[in-house]
Amino acid sequence: MRGASLSPQKQAAELEQVLNSGMQFLAGLFKMSTGTDFNFKNQKIEIDPVSGEVLMRFKIKP
């Protein structure tokens, strides 16, 4: 298993990248299905490699 050989910091960085890509994907699906831009502003997902806490930050513009 690849993830088992990575340090917690590298695992957190990879997971952050995947989750941020997922947010962009979902925003794209929303736009395709509704024709409306979801307008994520400064969206970012961060993971604390020590505690494993996941922080999701974004603003939704009405």
PDB file of N, CA, C, O and CB in Angstrom:
ATOM      1  N   MET A   1       0.858  -1.180   0.000  1.00  0.00           N
ATOM      2  CA  MET A   1       0.000   0.000   0.000  1.00  0.00           C
ATOM      3  C   MET A   1       0.895   1.230   0.000  1.00  0.00           C
ATOM      4  O   MET A   1       1.749   1.377   0.874  1.00  0.00           O
ATOM      5  CB  MET A   1      -0.971   0.005   1.230  1.00  0.00           C
ATOM      6  N   ARG A   2       0.708   2.106  -0.963  1.00  0.00           N
ATOM      7  CA  ARG A   2       1.591   3.248  -1.160  1.00  0.00           C
ATOM      8  C   ARG A   2       1.525   4.242  -0.003  1.00  0.00           C
ATOM      9  O   ARG A   2       2.564   4.730   0.442  1.00  0.00           O
ATOM     10  CB  ARG A   2       1.244   3.947  -2.454  1.00  0.00           C
ATOM     11  N   GLY A   3       0.335   4.551   0.491  1.00  0.00           N
ATOM     12  CA  GLY A   3       0.174   5.549   1.537  1.00  0.00           C
ATOM     13  C   GLY A   3       0.880   5.186   2.836  1.00  0.00           C
ATOM     14  O   GLY A   3       1.275   6.070   3.597  1.00  0.00           O
ATOM     15  N   ALA A   4       1.041   3.891   3.094  1.00  0.00           N
ATOM     16  CA  ALA A   4       1.671   3.457   4.333  1.00  0.00           C
ATOM     17  C   ALA A   4       3.149   3.822   4.371  1.00  0.00           C
ATOM     18  O   ALA A   4       3.715   3.970   5.454  1.00  0.00           O
ATOM     19  CB  ALA A   4       1.503   1.959   4.508  1.00  0.00           C
ATOM     20  N   SER A   5       3.786   3.971   3.213  1.00  0.00           N
ATOM     21  CA  SER A   5       5.216   4.277   3.183  1.00  0.00           C
ATOM     22  C   SER A   5       5.489   5.779   3.225  1.00  0.00           C
ATOM     23  O   SER A   5       6.646   6.181   3.348  1.00  0.00           O
ATOM     24  CB  SER A   5       5.847   3.678   1.941  1.00  0.00           C
ATOM     25  N   LEU A   6       4.472   6.608   3.128  1.00  0.00           N
ATOM     26  CA  LEU A   6       4.647   8.058   3.142  1.00  0.00           C
ATOM     27  C   LEU A   6       4.604   8.601   4.560  1.00  0.00           C
ATOM     28  O   LEU A   6       3.947   8.041   5.438  1.00  0.00           O
ATOM     29  CB  LEU A   6       3.577   8.733   2.290  1.00  0.00           C
ATOM     30  N   SER A   7       5.319   9.706   4.767  1.00  0.00           N
ATOM     31  CA  SER A   7       5.273  10.370   6.066  1.00  0.00           C
ATOM     32  C   SER A   7       3.895  11.013   6.244  1.00  0.00           C
ATOM     33  O   SER A   7       3.198  11.258   5.259  1.00  0.00           O
ATOM     34  CB  SER A   7       6.410  11.438   6.191  1.00  0.00           C
ATOM     35  N   PRO A   8       3.499  11.286   7.478  1.00  0.00           N
ATOM     36  CA  PRO A   8       2.201  11.939   7.703  1.00  0.00           C
ATOM     37  C   PRO A   8       2.074  13.268   6.960  1.00  0.00           C
ATOM     38  O   PRO A   8       0.990  13.616   6.493  1.00  0.00           O
ATOM     39  CB  PRO A   8       1.988  12.170   9.189  1.00  0.00           C
ATOM     40  N   GLN A   9       3.177  14.011   6.851  1.00  0.00           N
ATOM     41  CA  GLN A   9       3.134  15.298   6.146  1.00  0.00           C
ATOM     42  C   GLN A   9       2.859  15.090   4.659  1.00  0.00           C
ATOM     43  O   GLN A   9       2.067  15.823   4.067  1.00  0.00           O
ATOM     44  CB  GLN A   9       4.460  16.067   6.338  1.00  0.00           C
ATOM     45  N   LYS A  10       3.503  14.100   4.054  1.00  0.00           N
ATOM     46  CA  LYS A  10       3.292  13.830   2.631  1.00  0.00           C
ATOM     47  C   LYS A  10       1.897  13.273   2.385  1.00  0.00           C
ATOM     48  O   LYS A  10       1.260  13.617   1.390  1.00  0.00           O
ATOM     49  CB  LYS A  10       4.350  12.851   2.105  1.00  0.00           C
ATOM     50  N   GLN A  11       1.417  12.418   3.280  1.00  0.00           N
ATOM     51  CA  GLN A  11       0.057  11.900   3.159  1.00  0.00           C
ATOM     52  C   GLN A  11      -0.954  13.039   3.224  1.00  0.00           C
ATOM     53  O   GLN A  11      -1.896  13.084   2.433  1.00  0.00           O
ATOM     54  CB  GLN A  11      -0.230  10.868   4.264  1.00  0.00           C
ATOM     55  N   ALA A  12      -0.758  13.959   4.166  1.00  0.00           N
ATOM     56  CA  ALA A  12      -1.667  15.097   4.309  1.00  0.00           C
ATOM     57  C   ALA A  12      -1.619  15.966   3.061  1.00  0.00           C
ATOM     58  O   ALA A  12      -2.664  16.419   2.593  1.00  0.00           O
ATOM     59  CB  ALA A  12      -1.309  15.930   5.556  1.00  0.00           C
ATOM     60  N   ALA A  13      -0.433  16.210   2.510  1.00  0.00           N
ATOM     61  CA  ALA A  13      -0.302  17.038   1.307  1.00  0.00           C
ATOM     62  C   ALA A  13      -0.999  16.383   0.120  1.00  0.00           C
ATOM     63  O   ALA A  13      -1.669  17.069  -0.651  1.00  0.00           O
ATOM     64  CB  ALA A  13       1.181  17.283   0.979  1.00  0.00           C
ATOM     65  N   GLU A  14      -0.853  15.054  -0.044  1.00  0.00           N
ATOM     66  CA  GLU A  14      -1.524  14.350  -1.138  1.00  0.00           C
ATOM     67  C   GLU A  14      -3.037  14.406  -0.974  1.00  0.00           C
ATOM     68  O   GLU A  14      -3.766  14.642  -1.938  1.00  0.00           O
ATOM     69  CB  GLU A  14      -1.056  12.891  -1.205  1.00  0.00           C
ATOM     70  N   LEU A  15      -3.502  14.186   0.249  1.00  0.00           N
ATOM     71  CA  LEU A  15      -4.939  14.220   0.490  1.00  0.00           C
ATOM     72  C   LEU A  15      -5.503  15.618   0.249  1.00  0.00           C
ATOM     73  O   LEU A  15      -6.591  15.757  -0.311  1.00  0.00           O
ATOM     74  CB  LEU A  15      -5.249  13.765   1.918  1.00  0.00           C
ATOM     75  N   GLU A  16      -4.772  16.657   0.667  1.00  0.00           N
ATOM     76  CA  GLU A  16      -5.190  18.037   0.403  1.00  0.00           C
ATOM     77  C   GLU A  16      -5.355  18.266  -1.096  1.00  0.00           C
ATOM     78  O   GLU A  16      -6.340  18.858  -1.536  1.00  0.00           O
ATOM     79  CB  GLU A  16      -4.170  19.036   0.986  1.00  0.00           C
ATOM     80  N   GLN A  17      -4.389  17.796  -1.872  1.00  0.00           N
ATOM     81  CA  GLN A  17      -4.442  17.981  -3.320  1.00  0.00           C
ATOM     82  C   GLN A  17      -5.653  17.277  -3.916  1.00  0.00           C
ATOM     83  O   GLN A  17      -6.344  17.841  -4.765  1.00  0.00           O
ATOM     84  CB  GLN A  17      -3.158  17.462  -3.973  1.00  0.00           C
ATOM     85  N   VAL A  18      -5.913  16.061  -3.481  1.00  0.00           N
ATOM     86  CA  VAL A  18      -7.062  15.306  -3.992  1.00  0.00           C
ATOM     87  C   VAL A  18      -8.368  15.989  -3.603  1.00  0.00           C
ATOM     88  O   VAL A  18      -9.263  16.126  -4.438  1.00  0.00           O
ATOM     89  CB  VAL A  18      -7.041  13.858  -3.460  1.00  0.00           C
ATOM     90  N   LEU A  19      -8.490  16.415  -2.364  1.00  0.00           N
ATOM     91  CA  LEU A  19      -9.726  17.057  -1.915  1.00  0.00           C
ATOM     92  C   LEU A  19      -9.953  18.399  -2.616  1.00  0.00           C
ATOM     93  O   LEU A  19     -11.086  18.720  -2.974  1.00  0.00           O
ATOM     94  CB  LEU A  19      -9.691  17.260  -0.399  1.00  0.00           C
ATOM     95  N   ASN A  20      -8.890  19.185  -2.817  1.00  0.00           N
ATOM     96  CA  ASN A  20      -9.036  20.454  -3.535  1.00  0.00           C
ATOM     97  C   ASN A  20      -9.445  20.209  -4.988  1.00  0.00           C
ATOM     98  O   ASN A  20     -10.252  20.958  -5.537  1.00  0.00           O
ATOM     99  CB  ASN A  20      -7.720  21.260  -3.480  1.00  0.00           C
ATOM    100  N   SER A  21      -8.897  19.172  -5.609  1.00  0.00           N
ATOM    101  CA  SER A  21      -9.303  18.828  -6.967  1.00  0.00           C
ATOM    102  C   SER A  21     -10.775  18.403  -6.991  1.00  0.00           C
ATOM    103  O   SER A  21     -11.510  18.721  -7.927  1.00  0.00           O
ATOM    104  CB  SER A  21      -8.407  17.702  -7.530  1.00  0.00           C
ATOM    105  N   GLY A  22     -11.186  17.689  -5.957  1.00  0.00           N
ATOM    106  CA  GLY A  22     -12.585  17.267  -5.855  1.00  0.00           C
ATOM    107  C   GLY A  22     -13.532  18.452  -5.738  1.00  0.00           C
ATOM    108  O   GLY A  22     -14.617  18.447  -6.320  1.00  0.00           O
ATOM    109  N   MET A  23     -13.121  19.469  -4.982  1.00  0.00           N
ATOM    110  CA  MET A  23     -13.941  20.678  -4.862  1.00  0.00           C
ATOM    111  C   MET A  23     -14.095  21.359  -6.223  1.00  0.00           C
ATOM    112  O   MET A  23     -15.183  21.813  -6.576  1.00  0.00           O
ATOM    113  CB  MET A  23     -13.316  21.659  -3.841  1.00  0.00           C
ATOM    114  N   GLN A  24     -13.015  21.425  -6.972  1.00  0.00           N
ATOM    115  CA  GLN A  24     -13.073  22.036  -8.307  1.00  0.00           C
ATOM    116  C   GLN A  24     -13.968  21.212  -9.226  1.00  0.00           C
ATOM    117  O   GLN A  24     -14.727  21.766 -10.021  1.00  0.00           O
ATOM    118  CB  GLN A  24     -11.654  22.165  -8.915  1.00  0.00           C
ATOM    119  N   PHE A  25     -13.878  19.899  -9.117  1.00  0.00           N
ATOM    120  CA  PHE A  25     -14.712  19.004  -9.919  1.00  0.00           C
ATOM    121  C   PHE A  25     -16.189  19.221  -9.613  1.00  0.00           C
ATOM    122  O   PHE A  25     -17.006  19.335 -10.526  1.00  0.00           O
ATOM    123  CB  PHE A  25     -14.329  17.540  -9.664  1.00  0.00           C
ATOM    124  N   LEU A  26     -16.527  19.278  -8.338  1.00  0.00           N
ATOM    125  CA  LEU A  26     -17.928  19.483  -7.955  1.00  0.00           C
ATOM    126  C   LEU A  26     -18.441  20.844  -8.412  1.00  0.00           C
ATOM    127  O   LEU A  26     -19.589  20.963  -8.841  1.00  0.00           O
ATOM    128  CB  LEU A  26     -18.088  19.352  -6.442  1.00  0.00           C
ATOM    129  N   ALA A  27     -17.597  21.869  -8.323  1.00  0.00           N
ATOM    130  CA  ALA A  27     -17.995  23.188  -8.803  1.00  0.00           C
ATOM    131  C   ALA A  27     -18.236  23.149 -10.308  1.00  0.00           C
ATOM    132  O   ALA A  27     -19.158  23.795 -10.805  1.00  0.00           O
ATOM    133  CB  ALA A  27     -16.923  24.241  -8.455  1.00  0.00           C
ATOM    134  N   GLY A  28     -17.412  22.393 -11.039  1.00  0.00           N
ATOM    135  CA  GLY A  28     -17.601  22.242 -12.477  1.00  0.00           C
ATOM    136  C   GLY A  28     -18.896  21.513 -12.810  1.00  0.00           C
ATOM    137  O   GLY A  28     -19.609  21.901 -13.735  1.00  0.00           O
ATOM    138  N   LEU A  29     -19.203  20.462 -12.063  1.00  0.00           N
ATOM    139  CA  LEU A  29     -20.461  19.742 -12.273  1.00  0.00           C
ATOM    140  C   LEU A  29     -21.662  20.642 -12.003  1.00  0.00           C
ATOM    141  O   LEU A  29     -22.646  20.620 -12.743  1.00  0.00           O
ATOM    142  CB  LEU A  29     -20.524  18.500 -11.374  1.00  0.00           C
ATOM    143  N   PHE A  30     -21.573  21.425 -10.948  1.00  0.00           N
ATOM    144  CA  PHE A  30     -22.652  22.352 -10.615  1.00  0.00           C
ATOM    145  C   PHE A  30     -22.882  23.327 -11.763  1.00  0.00           C
ATOM    146  O   PHE A  30     -24.020  23.587 -12.151  1.00  0.00           O
ATOM    147  CB  PHE A  30     -22.331  23.119  -9.316  1.00  0.00           C
ATOM    148  N   LYS A  31     -21.786  23.864 -12.304  1.00  0.00           N
ATOM    149  CA  LYS A  31     -21.903  24.824 -13.396  1.00  0.00           C
ATOM    150  C   LYS A  31     -22.483  24.166 -14.642  1.00  0.00           C
ATOM    151  O   LYS A  31     -23.313  24.765 -15.325  1.00  0.00           O
ATOM    152  CB  LYS A  31     -20.542  25.441 -13.712  1.00  0.00           C
ATOM    153  N   MET A  32     -22.056  22.943 -14.945  1.00  0.00           N
ATOM    154  CA  MET A  32     -22.573  22.238 -16.132  1.00  0.00           C
ATOM    155  C   MET A  32     -24.057  21.918 -15.985  1.00  0.00           C
ATOM    156  O   MET A  32     -24.810  22.010 -16.954  1.00  0.00           O
ATOM    157  CB  MET A  32     -21.782  20.940 -16.372  1.00  0.00           C
ATOM    158  N   SER A  33     -24.475  21.547 -14.793  1.00  0.00           N
ATOM    159  CA  SER A  33     -25.862  21.125 -14.612  1.00  0.00           C
ATOM    160  C   SER A  33     -26.834  22.287 -14.444  1.00  0.00           C
ATOM    161  O   SER A  33     -28.017  22.154 -14.757  1.00  0.00           O
ATOM    162  CB  SER A  33     -25.960  20.223 -13.421  1.00  0.00           C
ATOM    163  N   THR A  34     -26.344  23.430 -13.951  1.00  0.00           N
ATOM    164  CA  THR A  34     -27.246  24.553 -13.704  1.00  0.00           C
ATOM    165  C   THR A  34     -26.984  25.750 -14.604  1.00  0.00           C
ATOM    166  O   THR A  34     -27.841  26.619 -14.762  1.00  0.00           O
ATOM    167  CB  THR A  34     -27.139  24.979 -12.278  1.00  0.00           C
ATOM    168  N   GLY A  35     -25.784  25.790 -15.196  1.00  0.00           N
ATOM    169  CA  GLY A  35     -25.404  26.955 -15.987  1.00  0.00           C
ATOM    170  C   GLY A  35     -24.966  28.128 -15.127  1.00  0.00           C
ATOM    171  O   GLY A  35     -24.688  29.216 -15.633  1.00  0.00           O
ATOM    172  N   THR A  36     -24.908  27.898 -13.824  1.00  0.00           N
ATOM    173  CA  THR A  36     -24.531  28.945 -12.884  1.00  0.00           C
ATOM    174  C   THR A  36     -23.179  28.616 -12.266  1.00  0.00           C
ATOM    175  O   THR A  36     -22.924  27.480 -11.865  1.00  0.00           O
ATOM    176  CB  THR A  36     -25.604  29.111 -11.786  1.00  0.00           C
ATOM    177  N   ASP A  37     -22.314  29.628 -12.196  1.00  0.00           N
ATOM    178  CA  ASP A  37     -21.023  29.435 -11.549  1.00  0.00           C
ATOM    179  C   ASP A  37     -21.230  29.409 -10.042  1.00  0.00           C
ATOM    180  O   ASP A  37     -21.932  30.262  -9.498  1.00  0.00           O
ATOM    181  CB  ASP A  37     -20.017  30.553 -11.954  1.00  0.00           C
ATOM    182  N   PHE A  38     -20.622  28.431  -9.356  1.00  0.00           N
ATOM    183  CA  PHE A  38     -20.787  28.301  -7.910  1.00  0.00           C
ATOM    184  C   PHE A  38     -20.025  29.373  -7.153  1.00  0.00           C
ATOM    185  O   PHE A  38     -20.308  29.624  -5.981  1.00  0.00           O
ATOM    186  CB  PHE A  38     -20.333  26.932  -7.453  1.00  0.00           C
ATOM    187  N   ASN A  39     -19.058  30.008  -7.808  1.00  0.00           N
ATOM    188  CA  ASN A  39     -18.301  31.130  -7.233  1.00  0.00           C
ATOM    189  C   ASN A  39     -17.627  30.819  -5.909  1.00  0.00           C
ATOM    190  O   ASN A  39     -17.804  31.545  -4.930  1.00  0.00           O
ATOM    191  CB  ASN A  39     -19.205  32.293  -7.044  1.00  0.00           C
ATOM    192  N   PHE A  40     -16.857  29.744  -5.878  1.00  0.00           N
ATOM    193  CA  PHE A  40     -16.030  29.504  -4.704  1.00  0.00           C
ATOM    194  C   PHE A  40     -14.975  30.589  -4.660  1.00  0.00           C
ATOM    195  O   PHE A  40     -14.295  30.826  -5.659  1.00  0.00           O
ATOM    196  CB  PHE A  40     -15.381  28.079  -4.731  1.00  0.00           C
ATOM    197  N   LYS A  41     -14.827  31.239  -3.550  1.00  0.00           N
ATOM    198  CA  LYS A  41     -13.809  32.272  -3.372  1.00  0.00           C
ATOM    199  C   LYS A  41     -12.785  31.774  -2.368  1.00  0.00           C
ATOM    200  O   LYS A  41     -13.133  31.411  -1.245  1.00  0.00           O
ATOM    201  CB  LYS A  41     -14.440  33.617  -2.902  1.00  0.00           C
ATOM    202  N   ASN A  42     -11.534  31.758  -2.769  1.00  0.00           N
ATOM    203  CA  ASN A  42     -10.435  31.344  -1.890  1.00  0.00           C
ATOM    204  C   ASN A  42     -10.680  29.979  -1.259  1.00  0.00           C
ATOM    205  O   ASN A  42     -10.376  29.775  -0.084  1.00  0.00           O
ATOM    206  CB  ASN A  42     -10.226  32.375  -0.798  1.00  0.00           C
ATOM    207  N   GLN A  43     -11.223  29.051  -2.027  1.00  0.00           N
ATOM    208  CA  GLN A  43     -11.487  27.724  -1.483  1.00  0.00           C
ATOM    209  C   GLN A  43     -10.190  26.991  -1.245  1.00  0.00           C
ATOM    210  O   GLN A  43      -9.269  27.047  -2.060  1.00  0.00           O
ATOM    211  CB  GLN A  43     -12.385  26.919  -2.419  1.00  0.00           C
ATOM    212  N   LYS A  44     -10.124  26.304  -0.121  1.00  0.00           N
ATOM    213  CA  LYS A  44      -8.953  25.528   0.203  1.00  0.00           C
ATOM    214  C   LYS A  44      -9.309  24.500   1.266  1.00  0.00           C
ATOM    215  O   LYS A  44     -10.078  24.768   2.189  1.00  0.00           O
ATOM    216  CB  LYS A  44      -7.809  26.436   0.676  1.00  0.00           C
ATOM    217  N   ILE A  45      -8.737  23.334   1.110  1.00  0.00           N
ATOM    218  CA  ILE A  45      -8.868  22.296   2.126  1.00  0.00           C
ATOM    219  C   ILE A  45      -7.481  22.051   2.680  1.00  0.00           C
ATOM    220  O   ILE A  45      -6.533  21.833   1.926  1.00  0.00           O
ATOM    221  CB  ILE A  45      -9.502  20.975   1.545  1.00  0.00           C
ATOM    222  N   GLU A  46      -7.361  22.086   3.992  1.00  0.00           N
ATOM    223  CA  GLU A  46      -6.083  21.851   4.652  1.00  0.00           C
ATOM    224  C   GLU A  46      -6.242  20.707   5.642  1.00  0.00           C
ATOM    225  O   GLU A  46      -7.296  20.539   6.256  1.00  0.00           O
ATOM    226  CB  GLU A  46      -5.575  23.136   5.366  1.00  0.00           C
ATOM    227  N   ILE A  47      -5.182  19.926   5.786  1.00  0.00           N
ATOM    228  CA  ILE A  47      -5.190  18.821   6.733  1.00  0.00           C
ATOM    229  C   ILE A  47      -4.001  18.975   7.662  1.00  0.00           C
ATOM    230  O   ILE A  47      -2.865  19.127   7.212  1.00  0.00           O
ATOM    231  CB  ILE A  47      -5.155  17.448   6.003  1.00  0.00           C
ATOM    232  N   ASP A  48      -4.266  18.935   8.954  1.00  0.00           N
ATOM    233  CA  ASP A  48      -3.196  18.980   9.945  1.00  0.00           C
ATOM    234  C   ASP A  48      -2.591  17.582  10.015  1.00  0.00           C
ATOM    235  O   ASP A  48      -3.269  16.640  10.425  1.00  0.00           O
ATOM    236  CB  ASP A  48      -3.725  19.457  11.357  1.00  0.00           C
ATOM    237  N   PRO A  49      -1.317  17.432   9.619  1.00  0.00           N
ATOM    238  CA  PRO A  49      -0.724  16.088   9.592  1.00  0.00           C
ATOM    239  C   PRO A  49      -0.564  15.458  10.978  1.00  0.00           C
ATOM    240  O   PRO A  49      -0.473  14.236  11.091  1.00  0.00           O
ATOM    241  CB  PRO A  49       0.623  16.147   8.920  1.00  0.00           C
ATOM    242  N   VAL A  50      -0.530  16.267  12.015  1.00  0.00           N
ATOM    243  CA  VAL A  50      -0.362  15.736  13.369  1.00  0.00           C
ATOM    244  C   VAL A  50      -1.692  15.231  13.916  1.00  0.00           C
ATOM    245  O   VAL A  50      -1.785  14.094  14.379  1.00  0.00           O
ATOM    246  CB  VAL A  50       0.224  16.810  14.303  1.00  0.00           C
ATOM    247  N   SER A  51      -2.723  16.077  13.861  1.00  0.00           N
ATOM    248  CA  SER A  51      -4.019  15.706  14.443  1.00  0.00           C
ATOM    249  C   SER A  51      -4.946  15.022  13.450  1.00  0.00           C
ATOM    250  O   SER A  51      -5.887  14.335  13.846  1.00  0.00           O
ATOM    251  CB  SER A  51      -4.700  16.930  14.995  1.00  0.00           C
ATOM    252  N   GLY A  52      -4.679  15.210  12.140  1.00  0.00           N
ATOM    253  CA  GLY A  52      -5.567  14.656  11.121  1.00  0.00           C
ATOM    254  C   GLY A  52      -6.811  15.507  10.891  1.00  0.00           C
ATOM    255  O   GLY A  52      -7.687  15.130  10.113  1.00  0.00           O
ATOM    256  N   GLU A  53      -6.889  16.651  11.562  1.00  0.00           N
ATOM    257  CA  GLU A  53      -8.037  17.543  11.424  1.00  0.00           C
ATOM    258  C   GLU A  53      -8.109  18.105  10.004  1.00  0.00           C
ATOM    259  O   GLU A  53      -7.105  18.552   9.451  1.00  0.00           O
ATOM    260  CB  GLU A  53      -7.957  18.691  12.451  1.00  0.00           C
ATOM    261  N   VAL A  54      -9.303  18.076   9.427  1.00  0.00           N
ATOM    262  CA  VAL A  54      -9.523  18.593   8.074  1.00  0.00           C
ATOM    263  C   VAL A  54     -10.254  19.923   8.183  1.00  0.00           C
ATOM    264  O   VAL A  54     -11.307  20.017   8.815  1.00  0.00           O
ATOM    265  CB  VAL A  54     -10.335  17.577   7.196  1.00  0.00           C
ATOM    266  N   LEU A  55      -9.678  20.963   7.553  1.00  0.00           N
ATOM    267  CA  LEU A  55     -10.293  22.285   7.542  1.00  0.00           C
ATOM    268  C   LEU A  55     -10.705  22.609   6.118  1.00  0.00           C
ATOM    269  O   LEU A  55      -9.884  22.554   5.203  1.00  0.00           O
ATOM    270  CB  LEU A  55      -9.326  23.368   8.105  1.00  0.00           C
ATOM    271  N   MET A  56     -11.966  22.945   5.929  1.00  0.00           N
ATOM    272  CA  MET A  56     -12.469  23.342   4.617  1.00  0.00           C
ATOM    273  C   MET A  56     -12.805  24.831   4.697  1.00  0.00           C
ATOM    274  O   MET A  56     -13.601  25.262   5.531  1.00  0.00           O
ATOM    275  CB  MET A  56     -13.729  22.482   4.186  1.00  0.00           C
ATOM    276  N   ARG A  57     -12.181  25.598   3.811  1.00  0.00           N
ATOM    277  CA  ARG A  57     -12.422  27.053   3.796  1.00  0.00           C
ATOM    278  C   ARG A  57     -12.897  27.462   2.420  1.00  0.00           C
ATOM    279  O   ARG A  57     -12.253  27.180   1.409  1.00  0.00           O
ATOM    280  CB  ARG A  57     -11.140  27.848   4.187  1.00  0.00           C
ATOM    281  N   PHE A  58     -14.050  28.141   2.399  1.00  0.00           N
ATOM    282  CA  PHE A  58     -14.532  28.705   1.143  1.00  0.00           C
ATOM    283  C   PHE A  58     -15.633  29.697   1.449  1.00  0.00           C
ATOM    284  O   PHE A  58     -16.308  29.611   2.475  1.00  0.00           O
ATOM    285  CB  PHE A  58     -15.037  27.597   0.180  1.00  0.00           C
ATOM    286  N   LYS A  59     -15.797  30.631   0.547  1.00  0.00           N
ATOM    287  CA  LYS A  59     -16.893  31.585   0.619  1.00  0.00           C
ATOM    288  C   LYS A  59     -17.775  31.333  -0.594  1.00  0.00           C
ATOM    289  O   LYS A  59     -17.288  31.099  -1.700  1.00  0.00           O
ATOM    290  CB  LYS A  59     -16.374  33.075   0.666  1.00  0.00           C
ATOM    291  N   ILE A  60     -19.042  31.385  -0.373  1.00  0.00           N
ATOM    292  CA  ILE A  60     -19.983  31.229  -1.470  1.00  0.00           C
ATOM    293  C   ILE A  60     -20.600  32.578  -1.752  1.00  0.00           C
ATOM    294  O   ILE A  60     -21.280  33.160  -0.907  1.00  0.00           O
ATOM    295  CB  ILE A  60     -21.072  30.171  -1.145  1.00  0.00           C
ATOM    296  N   LYS A  61     -20.355  33.062  -2.945  1.00  0.00           N
ATOM    297  CA  LYS A  61     -20.902  34.361  -3.344  1.00  0.00           C
ATOM    298  C   LYS A  61     -22.329  34.144  -3.833  1.00  0.00           C
ATOM    299  O   LYS A  61     -22.572  33.333  -4.726  1.00  0.00           O
ATOM    300  CB  LYS A  61     -20.021  35.041  -4.455  1.00  0.00           C
ATOM    301  N   PRO A  62     -23.275  34.881  -3.236  1.00  0.00           N
ATOM    302  CA  PRO A  62     -24.681  34.710  -3.647  1.00  0.00           C
ATOM    303  C   PRO A  62     -24.925  35.202  -5.053  1.00  0.00           C
ATOM    304  O   PRO A  62     -26.051  35.129  -5.546  1.00  0.00           O
ATOM    305  CB  PRO A  62     -25.605  35.440  -2.693  1.00  0.00           C
TER     306      PRO A  62
END
